[in-house]
Amino acid sequence: MRLVGNRHADELLLEEMLAPPPLEQARSSLEFWRQRRRRLAFFRVTERREADEMIRRWHARVEAAERARFGTGLYGRIRRLLVLGPPSWPFGPKTTLVALAWRMLPRRVAMIVLASLGTVLVVLVGLTLGLAILVLQAL
């Protein structure tokens, strides 16, 4: 019976160790590594590489902490949006409505939209080339 109790305690300890950190702690650690990366001189290649790796890791931990706190799916994204505000646009400091809508789309829908736009682009290029060939043959 004692073995079962220890096993349960071990599983709880593992679950606690693998759980994402609190959101505030993860954000402060991510900001620390971003500031460290900015302060490093360009010739400190190894330290900059380490900072880049830690930024990548802490960014993933922040996302995991946000998912743990707000939930997943559309409901979780709406809760996150209401509490934290709109996410920052990766191409600049200002957010746009298109960027926000694009980020809110589920990945499958985004892939379908991209595939549709690609198909329309290929068809338009084909029609343009066909029309150009007809015009050139008529001359």
Secondary structure, 3 states (H helix, E strand, C coil): CHHHHHHHHHHHHHHHHHCCCCHHHHHHHHHHHHHHHHHCCCCCHHHHHHHHHHHHHHHHHHHHHHHHHHCCHHHHHHHHHHHHCCCCCCCCCCCCHHHHHHHHCCHHHHHHHHHHHHHHHHHHHHHHHHHHHHHHHHC
